[in-house]
């Protein structure tokens, strides 16, 4: 009877029950450990890629939210600069008209 793979690997990579059964059944008397190792490696690789993709998606989502906050602040600051510029123009016009009178 072929021996079962360590449950530590199953726990470390959060294998589902179906994946555990697949790994256990891949170790037959005919194919031995080689096939079980290949199946296990492919499952670990796919889970690692999935976790990294999820981490990248989360990172991009956080970055997008940060960029939205930054953009909103820049809009307000630009508006404030335009307002200050308009105030300076009004002050200059008032000074010019007060000098003429």
BATOR-498493 format. One record per residue (C-alpha): x, y, z; residue number from 0. Coordinates in Angstrom, 2 decimals. Example, Ala and Ser with C-alpha at 12.3 -4.5 7.8 and 13.67 -1.06 7.14 Angstrom:
<nodes>
<node px="12.30" py="-4.50" pz="7.80" n="0"/>
<node px="13.67" py="-1.06" pz="7.14" n="1"/>
</nodes>
This chain:
<nodes>
<node px="0.00" py="0.00" pz="0.00" n="0"/>
<node px="1.49" py="3.38" pz="-1.00" n="1"/>
<node px="2.13" py="5.75" pz="1.87" n="2"/>
<node px="0.27" py="9.05" pz="2.19" n="3"/>
<node px="1.91" py="12.40" pz="1.70" n="4"/>
<node px="2.51" py="14.50" pz="4.79" n="5"/>
<node px="-0.46" py="16.55" pz="5.91" n="6"/>
<node px="1.95" py="19.43" pz="6.64" n="7"/>
<node px="2.15" py="20.15" pz="2.91" n="8"/>
<node px="-1.63" py="20.00" pz="2.70" n="9"/>
<node px="-1.97" py="22.45" pz="5.58" n="10"/>
<node px="0.81" py="24.80" pz="4.43" n="11"/>
<node px="-0.72" py="25.23" pz="0.99" n="12"/>
<node px="-4.36" py="24.97" pz="2.08" n="13"/>
<node px="-5.23" py="21.98" pz="-0.12" n="14"/>
<node px="-8.95" py="21.34" pz="-0.52" n="15"/>
<node px="-10.35" py="17.89" pz="0.24" n="16"/>
<node px="-10.59" py="17.13" pz="-3.50" n="17"/>
<node px="-6.94" py="18.09" pz="-3.98" n="18"/>
<node px="-5.88" py="15.88" pz="-1.08" n="19"/>
<node px="-7.75" py="12.94" pz="-2.60" n="20"/>
<node px="-6.15" py="13.61" pz="-5.99" n="21"/>
<node px="-2.67" py="13.59" pz="-4.47" n="22"/>
<node px="-3.36" py="10.46" pz="-2.44" n="23"/>
<node px="-4.80" py="8.60" pz="-5.43" n="24"/>
<node px="-1.93" py="9.64" pz="-7.71" n="25"/>
<node px="0.41" py="7.42" pz="-5.70" n="26"/>
<node px="-0.49" py="4.01" pz="-7.04" n="27"/>
<node px="1.50" py="0.80" pz="-7.11" n="28"/>
<node px="2.17" py="1.39" pz="-10.81" n="29"/>
<node px="3.15" py="5.06" pz="-10.84" n="30"/>
<node px="4.65" py="5.24" pz="-7.37" n="31"/>
<node px="5.99" py="8.39" pz="-5.75" n="32"/>
<node px="7.09" py="10.07" pz="-9.00" n="33"/>
<node px="3.53" py="10.75" pz="-10.14" n="34"/>
<node px="2.44" py="11.86" pz="-6.68" n="35"/>
<node px="5.36" py="14.28" pz="-6.49" n="36"/>
<node px="4.49" py="15.73" pz="-9.90" n="37"/>
<node px="0.83" py="16.20" pz="-8.99" n="38"/>
<node px="1.74" py="17.74" pz="-5.65" n="39"/>
<node px="4.26" py="20.10" pz="-7.28" n="40"/>
<node px="1.74" py="21.24" pz="-9.87" n="41"/>
<node px="-0.87" py="21.92" pz="-7.20" n="42"/>
<node px="1.64" py="23.84" pz="-5.07" n="43"/>
<node px="2.71" py="25.87" pz="-8.12" n="44"/>
<node px="-0.87" py="26.73" pz="-9.04" n="45"/>
<node px="-1.68" py="27.73" pz="-5.46" n="46"/>
<node px="1.46" py="29.88" pz="-5.24" n="47"/>
<node px="0.61" py="31.63" pz="-8.51" n="48"/>
<node px="-2.96" py="32.17" pz="-7.32" n="49"/>
<node px="-1.82" py="33.70" pz="-4.01" n="50"/>
<node px="0.67" py="35.98" pz="-5.77" n="51"/>
<node px="-1.98" py="37.09" pz="-8.27" n="52"/>
<node px="-4.39" py="37.86" pz="-5.44" n="53"/>
<node px="-1.68" py="39.83" pz="-3.64" n="54"/>
<node px="-0.94" py="41.78" pz="-6.83" n="55"/>
<node px="-4.63" py="42.54" pz="-7.35" n="56"/>
<node px="-4.96" py="43.77" pz="-3.76" n="57"/>
<node px="-1.86" py="45.90" pz="-4.13" n="58"/>
<node px="-3.17" py="47.44" pz="-7.35" n="59"/>
<node px="-6.55" py="48.10" pz="-5.73" n="60"/>
<node px="-4.87" py="49.86" pz="-2.81" n="61"/>
<node px="-2.72" py="51.87" pz="-5.22" n="62"/>
<node px="-5.76" py="52.92" pz="-7.24" n="63"/>
<node px="-7.53" py="54.11" pz="-4.09" n="64"/>
<node px="-4.45" py="56.05" pz="-3.05" n="65"/>
<node px="-4.21" py="57.66" pz="-6.49" n="66"/>
<node px="-7.87" py="58.69" pz="-6.32" n="67"/>
<node px="-7.28" py="60.44" pz="-2.98" n="68"/>
<node px="-4.18" py="62.15" pz="-4.38" n="69"/>
<node px="-6.07" py="63.29" pz="-7.50" n="70"/>
<node px="-8.91" py="64.73" pz="-5.43" n="71"/>
<node px="-6.46" py="66.67" pz="-3.29" n="72"/>
<node px="-4.71" py="68.02" pz="-6.36" n="73"/>
<node px="-8.03" py="69.24" pz="-7.76" n="74"/>
<node px="-8.75" py="71.13" pz="-4.53" n="75"/>
<node px="-5.24" py="72.59" pz="-4.41" n="76"/>
<node px="-5.46" py="73.69" pz="-8.04" n="77"/>
<node px="-8.79" py="75.36" pz="-7.30" n="78"/>
<node px="-7.24" py="77.11" pz="-4.31" n="79"/>
<node px="-4.37" py="78.38" pz="-6.47" n="80"/>
<node px="-6.78" py="79.71" pz="-9.08" n="81"/>
<node px="-8.75" py="81.46" pz="-6.32" n="82"/>
<node px="-5.58" py="83.05" pz="-4.91" n="83"/>
<node px="-4.63" py="84.18" pz="-8.42" n="84"/>
<node px="-8.05" py="85.76" pz="-8.92" n="85"/>
<node px="-7.79" py="87.53" pz="-5.56" n="86"/>
<node px="-4.41" py="88.97" pz="-6.58" n="87"/>
<node px="-5.90" py="90.23" pz="-9.85" n="88"/>
<node px="-8.79" py="91.87" pz="-8.01" n="89"/>
<node px="-6.34" py="93.50" pz="-5.56" n="90"/>
<node px="-4.24" py="94.82" pz="-8.46" n="91"/>
<node px="-7.33" py="96.21" pz="-10.20" n="92"/>
<node px="-8.46" py="97.91" pz="-6.98" n="93"/>
<node px="-4.98" py="99.42" pz="-6.48" n="94"/>
<node px="-4.83" py="100.68" pz="-10.06" n="95"/>
<node px="-8.29" py="102.25" pz="-9.89" n="96"/>
<node px="-7.61" py="103.81" pz="-6.50" n="97"/>
<node px="-4.38" py="105.43" pz="-7.80" n="98"/>
<node px="-6.22" py="107.00" pz="-10.72" n="99"/>
<node px="-8.75" py="108.69" pz="-8.47" n="100"/>
</nodes>
